[in-house]
Amino acid sequence: MEWMVGAPPKFAKPSCQTAEEDRLIKLLIRCAMFIAGVVLLADIVLPTRVESLQVDKHTSSTERRPVNGTDARWADTSYTLHFIGGAVSSCSVGYSAYGKLKDGDAVNVKATKLFKNCVRISKDEEVIQSDKYWKIFAFIGGCLFIAAAFGWVQRDDDGSFGFS
C-alpha cells in the first residue's frame, strides 16, 4: 500500500516516449508522406485508362447533420454509379449524370491508372461528366505531401500550418 501514497507503482510504464522513438516516428511519417506524394504525382503522369462499361446500378446516400449546433438540417447527398465489364467498379457523380444514365446503358469511362478515379464519363459522343481540373488538384496534393515530408510545411505554435 505504500506505493498508493507517493510514487506510482513499479510496474507502471512511463507515459512519455524517448527522444529517439519520437525521431523514428517522425521519420516514418515523413517517409509515408513522401511516398503518398510520389504516388499522387505518378497517377498524373501515367496514361489514363478508357473502358467501355455498362451501368449496373445507381446508389445514393444522404448525410444529415445540424448546422452550427442548431436544429436546422443540412443534407449532403452523394451519388454513385456502379459498372460491370471492367476494372473500374464505381464512380461518384453529380446529380445530372446520375439522372441522365439508366441501368444497362453502355458508357465509356476514362479513369486514372493507380487510383481508378473517374475523370470522364461519356455515352456515345456526349460527355456526361468530366472532371477538368483533376490533374491540378492531384499535383497540388502531391506537392504538399512532398513538401511536408521534407519539412517545408510545418505546424506553427497556434496550431495552423505554414511554410518554412
Order of alpha helices (4+ residues) and beta strands (2+ residues): alpha-alpha-beta-beta-beta-alpha-beta-beta-beta-alpha-beta-beta
